């Protein structure tokens, strides 16, 4: 179901332009359980919110877009890249921010962790150093460049995770509940970075309806199906009414 508004039914993936996500008859079975069923949608908006109750399939949908879960049936193209067949190209095009930043902090210090994202990029050592320094400055981490990454606060860790993803300049950023573990101030800061400052297309899976309301389009999942898609304010109002 595609619902009303600017999200439209998917057509042939062969005509996918840049910065468009096309999902056609997507099913995902995991361990014999149907997690997603018959999802069809086309998305060319810059800011896409994905909402729904726990277990609704929204995170699995995002993971399919990021190449972390393989479709059982149907097709998915991200900016013209087949997520099942073009994994290398997909990894270059997509950056993923997880709920828990500890899951993606890999190096001992803040600067090393950001630099690690640029391995194999073809940039020179000086170019990498310049890009890392710029990223640390943007996210307010310059003073923490040599600090142990795993000793940062929760908010600082999420900013580091964002810096490490965005330093690669991906065309699509997928953020899976990026504000869930943060206090109000840090949640608003991270939400502001993703919604206001990001140049890439964004898919944000969130329970934070304030973040969802600031997106260009919202999708709502329930019991593994896309049950509504369209203008965020109206969709969120309907969602709130269901849980009143």
Residue pairs with C-beta under 8 A, 6 or more apart in sequence:
1 225
1 226
1 227
1 228
1 229
2 8
2 9
2 40
2 41
2 42
2 226
2 229
3 220
3 226
3 227
3 228
3 229
3 230
3 235
4 229
4 230
4 231
4 234
5 217
5 229
5 230
5 231
5 234
5 235
6 45
6 216
6 217
6 230
6 231
7 41
7 42
7 43
7 45
7 217
7 219
7 229
7 230
8 41
8 42
9 40
9 41
9 42
10 22
10 23
10 24
10 40
10 41
10 42
11 22
11 24
11 42
13 22
13 24
13 75
13 77
13 80
13 82
16 22
16 77
16 79
16 80
17 44
17 80
18 79
18 80
18 171
19 44
19 46
19 79
19 171
19 172
19 201
20 42
20 43
20 44
20 79
20 80
21 41
21 42
21 43
21 44
21 48
21 65
21 76
21 77
21 78
21 79
21 172
21 201
21 203
22 42
22 43
22 75
22 76
22 77
23 39
23 40
23 41
23 42
23 43
23 74
23 75
23 76
24 40
24 74
24 75
24 76
25 38
25 39
25 40
25 73
25 74
25 75
26 36
26 38
26 39
26 40
26 61
26 64
26 71
26 73
26 74
26 75
26 76
27 34
27 36
27 37
27 38
27 39
27 71
27 72
27 73
27 74
28 34
28 35
28 36
28 57
28 60
28 64
28 69
28 71
28 72
29 35
29 72
30 60
30 69
34 224
35 57
35 60
35 224
36 57
36 60
36 61
36 64
36 224
36 225
37 224
37 225
38 74
38 225
39 61
39 74
39 225
39 226
40 74
40 226
41 219
41 226
41 229
43 203
43 217
45 201
45 215
45 216
45 217
46 201
46 202
46 216
47 195
47 201
47 202
47 204
47 214
47 215
47 216
47 217
48 201
48 202
48 203
48 204
48 215
48 216
48 217
48 218
48 219
49 204
49 206
49 211
49 212
49 213
49 215
49 217
49 218
49 219
49 232
50 58
50 61
50 62
50 203
50 204
50 205
50 206
50 218
50 219
50 221
51 58
51 205
51 206
51 207
51 209
51 212
51 218
51 219
51 220
51 221
51 235
51 236
51 239
52 58
52 220
52 221
52 222
53 222
56 221
56 222
56 223
56 224
57 221
57 223
57 224
57 225
58 205
58 219
58 221
59 176
59 177
59 205
60 69
61 205
61 219
61 221
61 226
62 174
62 176
62 203
62 205
63 69
63 176
64 70
64 71
64 76
64 83
65 76
65 78
65 83
65 94
65 172
65 174
65 203
66 83
66 90
66 94
66 96
66 174
67 83
67 87
67 90
67 91
67 94
68 96
70 83
70 84
71 83
71 84
75 82
75 84
76 82
76 83
76 84
77 83
78 90
78 93
78 94
78 172
79 93
79 171
79 172
79 201
81 89
81 90
81 93
83 90
92 170
93 170
93 171
93 172
94 170
94 171
94 172
94 173
94 174
95 165
95 166
95 168
95 170
95 172
95 173
95 174
95 200
96 104
96 165
96 173
96 174
96 175
96 176
97 104
97 158
97 161
97 162
97 165
97 173
97 174
97 175
97 176
97 178
98 104
98 161
98 176
98 178
99 176
99 177
99 178
99 180
99 181
100 181
101 154
101 157
101 158
101 160
101 161
102 150
102 157
104 161
104 164
104 165
105 113
105 149
105 150
105 157
105 160
105 161
105 164
106 113
106 116
107 113
107 115
107 116
107 149
108 148
108 149
109 145
109 146
109 147
109 148
109 149
110 136
110 141
110 144
110 145
110 146
110 147
110 149
110 152
110 160
111 132
111 136
111 145
111 146
112 149
113 149
113 160
113 164
114 132
114 135
114 136
114 160
114 163
114 164
114 167
115 128
115 129
115 132
116 164
117 164
117 165
117 167
117 168
118 128
118 131
118 132
118 167
118 168
121 128
121 168
123 131
131 167
132 167
133 142
135 141
135 163
135 166
135 167
136 142
136 144
136 145
136 163
138 163
139 159
139 160
139 162
139 163
139 193
140 159
141 156
141 159
141 160
141 163
144 152
144 156
149 157
149 160
150 157
152 160
154 181
154 182
154 183
154 186
155 182
155 183
155 185
155 186
155 189
155 190
158 178
158 179
158 181
158 182
158 186
158 190
159 186
159 189
159 190
162 178
162 190
162 193
162 194
165 173
166 173
166 198
166 200
169 199
169 200
170 200
171 200
171 201
172 200
172 201
172 202
172 203
173 194
173 198
173 200
173 201
173 202
173 203
174 202
174 203
174 204
174 205
175 194
175 202
175 203
175 204
175 205
175 206
176 205
177 205
177 206
177 207
178 190
178 191
178 194
178 204
178 206
179 186
179 187
179 190
179 191
179 206
179 208
179 211
180 207
180 208
182 190
187 208
191 208
191 210
191 211
191 214
194 202
194 204
194 211
195 202
195 204
195 211
195 214
195 215
202 215
204 211
204 212
204 215
206 212
209 236
209 239
209 240
212 218
212 232
212 236
213 232
213 233
213 236
214 232
215 232
216 232
217 229
217 230
217 231
217 232
218 228
218 229
218 230
218 231
218 232
218 235
218 236
219 226
219 228
219 229
220 226
220 227
220 228
220 229
220 235
220 239
221 227
228 235
228 238
228 239
229 235
